[in-house]
Amino acid sequence: MEILYCDASVVVCVKPVGLDSEQEMPQALKETLSGDIFPIHRLDKNVGGLMVYARTKDAAASLSKTVQSGEMVKEYVALVHGTPAQSGDWTDFLWKDNKKNKVYVVKRQRKGVKQARLEYIRLREGERSLVRVRLHTGRSHQIRVQFASRGFPLVGDHKYGSRDDSAVPMLFSCRLCFPFGGQTHDYSRLPSWADQPQCPDQIPIYRHVCTAPKGPLV
């Protein structure tokens, strides 16, 4: 586990694949830093990348409001099967089967259905294309199911249709940007499988002020 930033109120770190973000990660941070750790958002256990945790109740309340208001920018890189369009802005209705722990795209609103939106840009094309994604909502398995439903399952994502030999989904939380304590916190990190010349750490279309994340990517 790598810690990118830490003060008395917040800690920003890279969650390794295989650790639960709501229980195991807070415990690991407690062992490293001591004191309380409060989860603010979540990542699937088999997905790694940037996360922020609060170290006080006041910080947790403030950051939770930032998430709810849409002021926290969350971007991801993913390897997908096939070649999606150069860019896209997708909105779907998602329904989760809690017994199967699986999410489905459905056609209309009903009980338990939530609207989900993401934007993406393709950074590299081929049989396995590299995409960078910005979430506008934080639904369970959102990126995985929205790409899979259009015929582009994530490499390694066997739950949603991938048939390759990769052990885990090729998905990584690569950027986290949020206002806190009177300043803008902006952190980026890329996994080894996405660290290519075609995928710079900060590409021009993503250089947006993080207090205005609802604007278009292009």
GROMACS elastic network, one bead per residue, 0.5 to 0.9 nm:
[ bonds ]
;  ai    aj funct       b0    kb
    1    13     6  0.70314   500
    1    14     6  0.59201   500
    1    15     6  0.60803   500
    1    16     6  0.61151   500
    1    25     6  0.89906   500
    1    28     6  0.85359   500
    1    29     6  0.88545   500
    2    12     6  0.87761   500
    2    13     6  0.55204   500
    2    14     6  0.52371   500
    2    15     6  0.75669   500
    2    16     6  0.85487   500
    3     6     6  0.72473   500
    3    11     6  0.72782   500
    3    12     6  0.60198   500
    3    14     6  0.64635   500
    4    11     6  0.77049   500
    4    12     6  0.55248   500
    4    13     6  0.53317   500
    4    14     6  0.75337   500
    4    50     6  0.89625   500
    4   187     6  0.79196   500
    5    10     6  0.79142   500
    5    11     6  0.55910   500
    5    12     6  0.50608   500
    5    13     6  0.70114   500
    5   187     6  0.89495   500
    6     9     6  0.77494   500
    6    10     6  0.58598   500
    6    12     6  0.63896   500
    6    13     6  0.86079   500
    7    10     6  0.56880   500
    7    11     6  0.65024   500
    7    55     6  0.84827   500
    8    11     6  0.82782   500
    8    54     6  0.89424   500
    8    55     6  0.66024   500
    8    56     6  0.79071   500
    9    53     6  0.87168   500
    9    54     6  0.58948   500
    9    56     6  0.57381   500
    9    57     6  0.88816   500
    9    58     6  0.83165   500
    9    59     6  0.58465   500
    9    60     6  0.85576   500
   10    37     6  0.87126   500
   10    52     6  0.69169   500
   10    53     6  0.57363   500
   10    55     6  0.53020   500
   10    56     6  0.77769   500
   10    59     6  0.70342   500
   10    60     6  0.85241   500
   11    29     6  0.88492   500
   11    37     6  0.88165   500
   11    51     6  0.83756   500
   11    52     6  0.57211   500
   11    53     6  0.53676   500
   11    54     6  0.64320   500
   11    55     6  0.71982   500
   12    50     6  0.70166   500
   12    51     6  0.57209   500
   12    53     6  0.64661   500
   12    54     6  0.89007   500
   12   176     6  0.89252   500
   12   187     6  0.83365   500
   13    49     6  0.79393   500
   13    50     6  0.56893   500
   13    51     6  0.55566   500
   13    52     6  0.64776   500
   13    53     6  0.82692   500
   14    48     6  0.70051   500
   14    51     6  0.62124   500
   14    52     6  0.88487   500
   14   173     6  0.86239   500
   14   189     6  0.82709   500
   15    18     6  0.86623   500
   15    19     6  0.71597   500
   15    20     6  0.87973   500
   15    21     6  0.74069   500
   15    25     6  0.72485   500
   15    43     6  0.84038   500
   15    47     6  0.81695   500
   15    48     6  0.51268   500
   15    49     6  0.51448   500
   15    50     6  0.62094   500
   15    51     6  0.66678   500
   16    19     6  0.62075   500
   16    25     6  0.89339   500
   16    45     6  0.86320   500
   16    46     6  0.85278   500
   16    47     6  0.75311   500
   16    49     6  0.67811   500
   17    20     6  0.85418   500
   17    44     6  0.85890   500
   17    45     6  0.62861   500
   17    46     6  0.50576   500
   17    47     6  0.51435   500
   17    49     6  0.80571   500
   17   168     6  0.84249   500
   18    44     6  0.87407   500
   18    45     6  0.52197   500
   18    46     6  0.52324   500
   18    47     6  0.73685   500
   18    48     6  0.79130   500
   19    22     6  0.89237   500
   19    23     6  0.84066   500
   19    24     6  0.58046   500
   19    25     6  0.62621   500
   19    44     6  0.86205   500
   19    45     6  0.53971   500
   19    46     6  0.75161   500
   19    47     6  0.86801   500
   19    48     6  0.84684   500
   20    23     6  0.58050   500
   20    24     6  0.50311   500
   20    25     6  0.60854   500
   20    26     6  0.88868   500
   20    42     6  0.86036   500
   20    43     6  0.77510   500
   20    44     6  0.70958   500
   20    46     6  0.83233   500
   21    24     6  0.62175   500
   21    25     6  0.50833   500
   21    26     6  0.72435   500
   21    39     6  0.76524   500
   21    41     6  0.82330   500
   21    42     6  0.56101   500
   21    43     6  0.58233   500
   21    44     6  0.71358   500
   21    45     6  0.66029   500
   21    51     6  0.85927   500
   22    25     6  0.63547   500
   22    26     6  0.65296   500
   22    27     6  0.89452   500
   22    38     6  0.85123   500
   22    39     6  0.59155   500
   22    40     6  0.86685   500
   22    41     6  0.81746   500
   22    42     6  0.65525   500
   22    43     6  0.84138   500
   23    26     6  0.55488   500
   23    27     6  0.62890   500
   23    28     6  0.87468   500
   23    39     6  0.84355   500
   24    27     6  0.51234   500
   24    28     6  0.61395   500
   24    29     6  0.86647   500
   25    28     6  0.50217   500
   25    29     6  0.61625   500
   25    30     6  0.85464   500
   25    39     6  0.87709   500
   26    29     6  0.50677   500
   26    30     6  0.60762   500
   26    31     6  0.86621   500
   26    36     6  0.83486   500
   26    37     6  0.55516   500
   26    38     6  0.70204   500
   26    39     6  0.70580   500
   26    53     6  0.79427   500
   27    30     6  0.50183   500
   27    31     6  0.63047   500
   27    32     6  0.87207   500
   27    37     6  0.78477   500
   28    31     6  0.52106   500
   28    32     6  0.64067   500
   28    33     6  0.86882   500
   29    33     6  0.57882   500
   29    34     6  0.72598   500
   29    35     6  0.89099   500
   29    36     6  0.89203   500
   29    37     6  0.71263   500
   30    33     6  0.52154   500
   30    35     6  0.59784   500
   30    36     6  0.66271   500
   30    37     6  0.64953   500
   31    34     6  0.56295   500
   31    35     6  0.86339   500
   33    36     6  0.88827   500
   34    37     6  0.85042   500
   35    55     6  0.72978   500
   35    56     6  0.88709   500
   36    54     6  0.82116   500
   36    55     6  0.55475   500
   36    56     6  0.67562   500
   36    57     6  0.87648   500
   37    53     6  0.64223   500
   37    54     6  0.58014   500
   37    56     6  0.72597   500
   38    53     6  0.56663   500
   38    55     6  0.61559   500
   38    56     6  0.72854   500
   38    57     6  0.75074   500
   38    59     6  0.88228   500
   38    60     6  0.63038   500
   39    42     6  0.74172   500
   39    52     6  0.76735   500
   39    53     6  0.51963   500
   39    54     6  0.66074   500
   39    60     6  0.76612   500
   40    51     6  0.85085   500
   40    52     6  0.68365   500
   40    53     6  0.58075   500
   40    54     6  0.69680   500
   40    60     6  0.65942   500
   40    61     6  0.88092   500
   40    63     6  0.67804   500
   40    64     6  0.59721   500
   40    67     6  0.80166   500
   41    51     6  0.75367   500
   41    52     6  0.76308   500
   41    53     6  0.80555   500
   41    64     6  0.81179   500
   41    67     6  0.79242   500
   41   138     6  0.86085   500
   42    45     6  0.89712   500
   42    51     6  0.77940   500
   42   138     6  0.88487   500
   43    46     6  0.81954   500
   43    47     6  0.63243   500
   43    48     6  0.72514   500
   43    49     6  0.81349   500
   43    51     6  0.80779   500
   43   140     6  0.88651   500
   43   173     6  0.83076   500
   44    47     6  0.52503   500
   44    48     6  0.78772   500
   44   140     6  0.82750   500
   44   141     6  0.76630   500
   45    48     6  0.76333   500
   46   168     6  0.60226   500
   46   169     6  0.69938   500
   46   171     6  0.88631   500
   47   168     6  0.75279   500
   47   169     6  0.68655   500
   47   170     6  0.77410   500
   47   171     6  0.60429   500
   47   172     6  0.61165   500
   47   173     6  0.79530   500
   48   171     6  0.73343   500
   48   172     6  0.52991   500
   48   173     6  0.64524   500
   48   191     6  0.87411   500
   49    76     6  0.84283   500
   49   171     6  0.85484   500
   49   172     6  0.50987   500
   49   174     6  0.60364   500
   49   175     6  0.83359   500
   49   189     6  0.75444   500
   49   190     6  0.81589   500
   49   191     6  0.80803   500
   50    74     6  0.89128   500
   50   172     6  0.80528   500
   50   173     6  0.53024   500
   50   174     6  0.62028   500
   50   175     6  0.66082   500
   50   176     6  0.64754   500
   50   187     6  0.78724   500
   50   188     6  0.76519   500
   50   189     6  0.73192   500
   51   173     6  0.78639   500
   51   176     6  0.72570   500
   52    63     6  0.89662   500
   52   176     6  0.81156   500
   53    59     6  0.88883   500
   53    60     6  0.76710   500
   53    63     6  0.87567   500
   54    57     6  0.73594   500
   54    58     6  0.84244   500
   54    59     6  0.55265   500
   54    60     6  0.50199   500
   54    61     6  0.87549   500
   54    63     6  0.76299   500
   55    58     6  0.86284   500
   55    59     6  0.67831   500
   55    60     6  0.73386   500
   56    59     6  0.52299   500
   56    60     6  0.62093   500
   56    61     6  0.87400   500
   57    61     6  0.62033   500
   57    62     6  0.86322   500
   58    61     6  0.51774   500
   58    62     6  0.62416   500
   58    63     6  0.86470   500
   59    62     6  0.50631   500
   59    63     6  0.60254   500
   59    64     6  0.83622   500
   59   180     6  0.85957   500
   60    63     6  0.52641   500
   60    64     6  0.59393   500
   60    65     6  0.85953   500
   61    64     6  0.51628   500
   61    65     6  0.63444   500
   61    66     6  0.87737   500
   62    65     6  0.52841   500
   62    66     6  0.64258   500
   62    67     6  0.89272   500
   62   180     6  0.78920   500
   63    67     6  0.63025   500
   63    68     6  0.86341   500
   63    72     6  0.85104   500
   63   178     6  0.84349   500
   63   179     6  0.85766   500
   63   180     6  0.74793   500
   64    67     6  0.51273   500
   64    68     6  0.61950   500
   64    69     6  0.86064   500
   65    69     6  0.59881   500
   65    70     6  0.85409   500
   65    71     6  0.86221   500
   66    69     6  0.52688   500
   66    70     6  0.63040   500
   66    71     6  0.52230   500
   66    72     6  0.59019   500
   66   178     6  0.74621   500
   66   179     6  0.77042   500
   66   180     6  0.86234   500
   67    70     6  0.53016   500
   67    71     6  0.60969   500
   67    72     6  0.53666   500
   67    73     6  0.85831   500
   67   178     6  0.86932   500
   68    71     6  0.77248   500
   68    72     6  0.84826   500
   69    72     6  0.79952   500
   70    73     6  0.74900   500
   70   136     6  0.71280   500
   70   137     6  0.79445   500
   70   211     6  0.86113   500
   70   212     6  0.85207   500
   70   213     6  0.71381   500
   70   214     6  0.74066   500
   71   177     6  0.84043   500
   71   178     6  0.63857   500
   71   179     6  0.74733   500
   71   210     6  0.66931   500
   71   211     6  0.52738   500
   71   212     6  0.65580   500
   71   213     6  0.61864   500
   71   214     6  0.81051   500
   72   176     6  0.72176   500
   72   177     6  0.57680   500
   72   179     6  0.74713   500
   72   210     6  0.68050   500
   72   211     6  0.73451   500
   72   212     6  0.89092   500
   72   213     6  0.72896   500
   73   134     6  0.74509   500
   73   135     6  0.75605   500
   73   136     6  0.81019   500
   73   175     6  0.75410   500
   73   176     6  0.56789   500
   73   178     6  0.63541   500
   73   186     6  0.89422   500
   73   210     6  0.60050   500
   73   211     6  0.81639   500
   73   212     6  0.86670   500
   73   213     6  0.59122   500
   73   214     6  0.88494   500
   74   133     6  0.84069   500
   74   134     6  0.59747   500
   74   135     6  0.59473   500
   74   136     6  0.81122   500
   74   138     6  0.89942   500
   74   173     6  0.72223   500
   74   174     6  0.78949   500
   74   175     6  0.58551   500
   74   176     6  0.50453   500
   74   177     6  0.68338   500
   74   178     6  0.89625   500
   75   132     6  0.69994   500
   75   133     6  0.53965   500
   75   135     6  0.63745   500
   75   172     6  0.86033   500
   75   173     6  0.60145   500
   75   174     6  0.57893   500
   75   176     6  0.66815   500
   75   177     6  0.89168   500
   76   131     6  0.82389   500
   76   132     6  0.55929   500
   76   133     6  0.50248   500
   76   134     6  0.64924   500
   76   135     6  0.81576   500
   76   143     6  0.89396   500
   76   171     6  0.68430   500
   76   172     6  0.53960   500
   76   175     6  0.66710   500
   77   130     6  0.70576   500
   77   131     6  0.56464   500
   77   133     6  0.61441   500
   77   170     6  0.81313   500
   77   171     6  0.58506   500
   77   172     6  0.54563   500
   77   173     6  0.67085   500
   77   174     6  0.63096   500
   77   190     6  0.78551   500
   77   191     6  0.85486   500
   77   194     6  0.72488   500
   78   129     6  0.81745   500
   78   130     6  0.58144   500
   78   131     6  0.54100   500
   78   132     6  0.64618   500
   78   133     6  0.77619   500
   78   143     6  0.88453   500
   78   154     6  0.68620   500
   78   155     6  0.81265   500
   78   169     6  0.82662   500
   78   170     6  0.54682   500
   78   172     6  0.65029   500
   78   194     6  0.79985   500
   79   128     6  0.61010   500
   79   129     6  0.55470   500
   79   131     6  0.64436   500
   79   153     6  0.86846   500
   79   154     6  0.57523   500
   79   155     6  0.56889   500
   79   156     6  0.88500   500
   79   169     6  0.82817   500
   79   170     6  0.54300   500
   79   171     6  0.68249   500
   79   193     6  0.86290   500
   79   194     6  0.81760   500
   80    83     6  0.77411   500
   80    84     6  0.85340   500
   80   127     6  0.82305   500
   80   128     6  0.54077   500
   80   129     6  0.53121   500
   80   130     6  0.65195   500
   80   131     6  0.75188   500
   80   147     6  0.78534   500
   80   148     6  0.86595   500
   80   152     6  0.56080   500
   80   153     6  0.55852   500
   80   155     6  0.52619   500
   80   156     6  0.89094   500
   80   170     6  0.77770   500
   81    84     6  0.87964   500
   81   126     6  0.82522   500
   81   127     6  0.58506   500
   81   129     6  0.63941   500
   81   151     6  0.80230   500
   81   152     6  0.51109   500
   81   153     6  0.57058   500
   81   154     6  0.61209   500
   81   155     6  0.60482   500
   81   162     6  0.78354   500
   82   125     6  0.79197   500
   82   126     6  0.64497   500
   82   128     6  0.56425   500
   82   129     6  0.62958   500
   82   151     6  0.77438   500
   82   152     6  0.57597   500
   82   153     6  0.82595   500
   83    86     6  0.85151   500
   83   122     6  0.84079   500
   83   124     6  0.87593   500
   83   125     6  0.57020   500
   83   126     6  0.59307   500
   83   127     6  0.66414   500
   83   128     6  0.71710   500
   83   129     6  0.57560   500
   83   130     6  0.88505   500
   83   152     6  0.74708   500
   84    87     6  0.77461   500
   84    88     6  0.85774   500
   84   122     6  0.72994   500
   84   125     6  0.80570   500
   84   129     6  0.77333   500
   84   131     6  0.87814   500
   84   147     6  0.88294   500
   84   150     6  0.86961   500
   84   151     6  0.86944   500
   84   152     6  0.70722   500
   85    88     6  0.68512   500
   85   121     6  0.81874   500
   85   122     6  0.71494   500
   86   120     6  0.83954   500
   86   121     6  0.58408   500
   86   122     6  0.50028   500
   86   123     6  0.79851   500
   86   125     6  0.87295   500
   87   119     6  0.75102   500
   87   120     6  0.54819   500
   87   122     6  0.59086   500
   87   131     6  0.88144   500
   88   118     6  0.81892   500
   88   119     6  0.56024   500
   88   120     6  0.54268   500
   88   121     6  0.66361   500
   88   122     6  0.88084   500
   89   117     6  0.73177   500
   89   118     6  0.58803   500
   89   120     6  0.66491   500
   89   216     6  0.89879   500
   90   116     6  0.80366   500
   90   117     6  0.55382   500
   90   118     6  0.54814   500
   90   119     6  0.62887   500
   90   120     6  0.85586   500
   90   146     6  0.78202   500
   91   115     6  0.70108   500
   91   116     6  0.54976   500
   91   118     6  0.67304   500
   91   119     6  0.89237   500
   91   146     6  0.85465   500
   92   105     6  0.65333   500
   92   106     6  0.75559   500
   92   107     6  0.79463   500
   92   108     6  0.89860   500
   92   114     6  0.83453   500
   92   115     6  0.57622   500
   92   116     6  0.52819   500
   92   117     6  0.65474   500
   92   146     6  0.74543   500
   93   104     6  0.83612   500
   93   105     6  0.57080   500
   93   106     6  0.54975   500
   93   107     6  0.65036   500
   93   108     6  0.65210   500
   93   109     6  0.68218   500
   93   113     6  0.62336   500
   93   114     6  0.55530   500
   93   116     6  0.60875   500
   93   117     6  0.89136   500
   94   103     6  0.65208   500
   94   104     6  0.55676   500
   94   106     6  0.59033   500
   94   107     6  0.86731   500
   94   109     6  0.88132   500
   94   112     6  0.85156   500
   94   113     6  0.54720   500
   94   114     6  0.53114   500
   94   115     6  0.61604   500
   94   116     6  0.67209   500
   94   139     6  0.80536   500
   94   140     6  0.88835   500
   94   142     6  0.80522   500
   94   145     6  0.86113   500
   94   146     6  0.87949   500
   95   102     6  0.85564   500
   95   103     6  0.55909   500
   95   104     6  0.52906   500
   95   105     6  0.64406   500
   95   106     6  0.67243   500
   95   110     6  0.89003   500
   95   111     6  0.88096   500
   95   112     6  0.61823   500
   95   114     6  0.65456   500
   95   115     6  0.89761   500
   96    99     6  0.88077   500
   96   100     6  0.84622   500
   96   101     6  0.69339   500
   96   102     6  0.57368   500
   96   104     6  0.62423   500
   96   105     6  0.89271   500
   96   112     6  0.75135   500
   96   113     6  0.76205   500
   96   140     6  0.78030   500
   97   100     6  0.55360   500
   97   101     6  0.56764   500
   97   102     6  0.53912   500
   97   103     6  0.61097   500
   97   104     6  0.78453   500
   98   102     6  0.67616   500
   98   103     6  0.83749   500
   99   102     6  0.79825   500
  100   103     6  0.86235   500
  102   140     6  0.87144   500
  102   141     6  0.78673   500
  102   145     6  0.88810   500
  102   159     6  0.77210   500
  102   160     6  0.84591   500
  103   140     6  0.72857   500
  103   141     6  0.66704   500
  103   142     6  0.79678   500
  103   145     6  0.66723   500
  103   160     6  0.89842   500
  104   145     6  0.68397   500
  104   146     6  0.87570   500
  104   149     6  0.82590   500
  105   145     6  0.73099   500
  105   146     6  0.74116   500
  105   149     6  0.70346   500
  106   109     6  0.79524   500
  106   113     6  0.80185   500
  108   113     6  0.80349   500
  109   112     6  0.82904   500
  109   113     6  0.57079   500
  109   114     6  0.74229   500
  109   115     6  0.82122   500
  110   113     6  0.54983   500
  110   114     6  0.85535   500
  111   114     6  0.87009   500
  114   139     6  0.77900   500
  115   137     6  0.80333   500
  115   139     6  0.83461   500
  116   135     6  0.86048   500
  116   136     6  0.75123   500
  116   137     6  0.55979   500
  116   138     6  0.75087   500
  116   139     6  0.65179   500
  116   142     6  0.71134   500
  116   146     6  0.86636   500
  117   135     6  0.65917   500
  117   136     6  0.54432   500
  117   137     6  0.57524   500
  117   138     6  0.85842   500
  117   139     6  0.89780   500
  117   142     6  0.84615   500
  117   146     6  0.89182   500
  118   133     6  0.68383   500
  118   134     6  0.57388   500
  118   136     6  0.54686   500
  118   137     6  0.71316   500
  118   142     6  0.84877   500
  118   143     6  0.76740   500
  118   146     6  0.85765   500
  119   132     6  0.84981   500
  119   133     6  0.57132   500
  119   134     6  0.52555   500
  119   135     6  0.65967   500
  119   136     6  0.77476   500
  119   216     6  0.82709   500
  119   217     6  0.73160   500
  120   131     6  0.65677   500
  120   132     6  0.54687   500
  120   134     6  0.61100   500
  120   135     6  0.86443   500
  120   217     6  0.80142   500
  121   130     6  0.88254   500
  121   131     6  0.56817   500
  121   132     6  0.54827   500
  121   133     6  0.66585   500
  121   134     6  0.89476   500
  121   217     6  0.83728   500
  122   125     6  0.69932   500
  122   129     6  0.72071   500
  122   130     6  0.60725   500
  122   132     6  0.64466   500
  122   133     6  0.88021   500
  123   129     6  0.75169   500
  123   130     6  0.54151   500
  123   131     6  0.53597   500
  123   132     6  0.69399   500
  123   198     6  0.62249   500
  123   199     6  0.62305   500
  124   128     6  0.83563   500
  124   129     6  0.53308   500
  124   131     6  0.70019   500
  124   198     6  0.66295   500
  124   199     6  0.79469   500
  125   128     6  0.67790   500
  125   130     6  0.65472   500
  125   131     6  0.86307   500
  126   129     6  0.51886   500
  126   130     6  0.84921   500
  128   154     6  0.88486   500
  128   155     6  0.75407   500
  130   194     6  0.73637   500
  130   199     6  0.83060   500
  131   199     6  0.89615   500
  132   174     6  0.87525   500
  132   199     6  0.87065   500
  133   143     6  0.80296   500
  134   217     6  0.83904   500
  135   138     6  0.65880   500
  135   142     6  0.85982   500
  135   143     6  0.80971   500
  136   213     6  0.81059   500
  136   214     6  0.71453   500
  137   142     6  0.83574   500
  138   141     6  0.86351   500
  138   142     6  0.70020   500
  139   142     6  0.51149   500
  139   143     6  0.85155   500
  140   143     6  0.85397   500
  141   144     6  0.53344   500
  141   145     6  0.60745   500
  141   146     6  0.84521   500
  142   145     6  0.54738   500
  142   146     6  0.59827   500
  142   147     6  0.85244   500
  143   146     6  0.53244   500
  143   147     6  0.61437   500
  143   148     6  0.83816   500
  143   154     6  0.87651   500
  143   171     6  0.87279   500
  144   147     6  0.56699   500
  144   148     6  0.61038   500
  144   149     6  0.86016   500
  144   153     6  0.67763   500
  144   154     6  0.63506   500
  144   157     6  0.76064   500
  144   160     6  0.70795   500
  144   169     6  0.84323   500
  144   171     6  0.84842   500
  145   149     6  0.58187   500
  145   150     6  0.86218   500
  145   153     6  0.76497   500
  145   154     6  0.89259   500
  145   160     6  0.66450   500
  146   149     6  0.53475   500
  146   150     6  0.67731   500
  146   152     6  0.86493   500
  146   153     6  0.86276   500
  147   150     6  0.54221   500
  147   151     6  0.66613   500
  147   152     6  0.50683   500
  147   153     6  0.56606   500
  147   154     6  0.72483   500
  148   151     6  0.51225   500
  148   154     6  0.69649   500
  148   160     6  0.61532   500
  148   161     6  0.69574   500
  148   162     6  0.85542   500
  149   152     6  0.72345   500
  149   153     6  0.76168   500
  149   160     6  0.84326   500
  150   153     6  0.80242   500
  151   161     6  0.88544   500
  152   155     6  0.88357   500
  152   161     6  0.88961   500
  152   162     6  0.87926   500
  153   156     6  0.84546   500
  153   157     6  0.67811   500
  153   158     6  0.85766   500
  153   160     6  0.63465   500
  153   161     6  0.60299   500
  153   162     6  0.57276   500
  154   157     6  0.53301   500
  154   158     6  0.84523   500
  154   160     6  0.78737   500
  154   161     6  0.82658   500
  154   162     6  0.65740   500
  154   169     6  0.60375   500
  154   170     6  0.62589   500
  154   171     6  0.75333   500
  155   158     6  0.81761   500
  155   162     6  0.60537   500
  155   163     6  0.81645   500
  155   164     6  0.68206   500
  155   165     6  0.86633   500
  155   166     6  0.68197   500
  155   168     6  0.79825   500
  155   169     6  0.57008   500
  155   170     6  0.55193   500
  155   171     6  0.84915   500
  156   159     6  0.88158   500
  156   162     6  0.59514   500
  156   163     6  0.74287   500
  156   164     6  0.61149   500
  156   165     6  0.66989   500
  156   167     6  0.57531   500
  156   170     6  0.60639   500
  157   160     6  0.57172   500
  157   161     6  0.66778   500
  157   162     6  0.51951   500
  157   163     6  0.80062   500
  157   164     6  0.84578   500
  157   166     6  0.80130   500
  157   167     6  0.81613   500
  157   168     6  0.62370   500
  157   170     6  0.75010   500
  158   161     6  0.53012   500
  158   163     6  0.62302   500
  158   164     6  0.78971   500
  158   166     6  0.88243   500
  158   167     6  0.86770   500
  158   168     6  0.81452   500
  158   169     6  0.78284   500
  159   162     6  0.73238   500
  162   165     6  0.88240   500
  162   169     6  0.89265   500
  163   166     6  0.86737   500
  164   167     6  0.86520   500
  166   169     6  0.73304   500
  166   170     6  0.81835   500
  168   171     6  0.85066   500
  169   172     6  0.87927   500
  170   193     6  0.83184   500
  171   191     6  0.89925   500
  172   189     6  0.89922   500
  172   190     6  0.75443   500
  172   191     6  0.68999   500
  173   176     6  0.77342   500
  173   188     6  0.86864   500
  173   189     6  0.79522   500
  173   190     6  0.81209   500
  173   191     6  0.89963   500
  174   187     6  0.81412   500
  174   188     6  0.54565   500
  174   190     6  0.54621   500
  174   191     6  0.78259   500
  174   201     6  0.84224   500
  175   186     6  0.73955   500
  175   187     6  0.56174   500
  175   189     6  0.64788   500
  175   190     6  0.84416   500
  175   201     6  0.88850   500
  176   185     6  0.78819   500
  176   186     6  0.59008   500
  176   187     6  0.53568   500
  176   188     6  0.66034   500
  176   210     6  0.89397   500
  177   184     6  0.71305   500
  177   185     6  0.54533   500
  177   187     6  0.62774   500
  177   188     6  0.86108   500
  177   209     6  0.86441   500
  177   210     6  0.56227   500
  177   211     6  0.83730   500
  178   183     6  0.85598   500
  178   184     6  0.58571   500
  178   185     6  0.53456   500
  178   186     6  0.66193   500
  178   210     6  0.59295   500
  178   211     6  0.68408   500
  179   182     6  0.68578   500
  179   183     6  0.57019   500
  179   185     6  0.60146   500
  179   186     6  0.86832   500
  179   210     6  0.72995   500
  179   211     6  0.65609   500
  180   183     6  0.56192   500
  180   184     6  0.63839   500
  180   185     6  0.70521   500
  181   184     6  0.82420   500
  184   209     6  0.85621   500
  184   210     6  0.73407   500
  184   211     6  0.80495   500
  185   210     6  0.85046   500
  186   210     6  0.78374   500
  188   201     6  0.66973   500
  188   202     6  0.78301   500
  189   201     6  0.69393   500
  190   193     6  0.81546   500
  190   194     6  0.62247   500
  190   195     6  0.59320   500
  190   199     6  0.88276   500
  190   200     6  0.87711   500
  190   201     6  0.67961   500
  191   194     6  0.55208   500
  191   195     6  0.62193   500
  192   195     6  0.51701   500
  192   196     6  0.82659   500
  193   196     6  0.77260   500
  194   198     6  0.87202   500
  194   199     6  0.65663   500
  194   200     6  0.89782   500
  195   198     6  0.81832   500
  195   199     6  0.62095   500
  195   200     6  0.72473   500
  195   201     6  0.79790   500
  196   199     6  0.51978   500
  196   200     6  0.69969   500
  197   200     6  0.61299   500
  199   202     6  0.82187   500
  199   203     6  0.76167   500
  200   203     6  0.58292   500
  202   205     6  0.84875   500
  202   206     6  0.67137   500
  202   207     6  0.70392   500
  203   206     6  0.57296   500
  203   207     6  0.69434   500
  204   207     6  0.54249   500
  204   208     6  0.86585   500
  205   208     6  0.74907   500
  205   217     6  0.58620   500
  205   218     6  0.58658   500
  206   217     6  0.65305   500
  206   218     6  0.83932   500
  207   210     6  0.86473   500
  208   211     6  0.84967   500
  208   212     6  0.73582   500
  208   213     6  0.71032   500
  208   215     6  0.84278   500
  208   217     6  0.83449   500
  209   212     6  0.57327   500
  209   213     6  0.70336   500
  210   213     6  0.54086   500
  211   214     6  0.87806   500
  212   215     6  0.64490   500
  213   216     6  0.81401   500
  214   217     6  0.88989   500
  215   218     6  0.87321   500
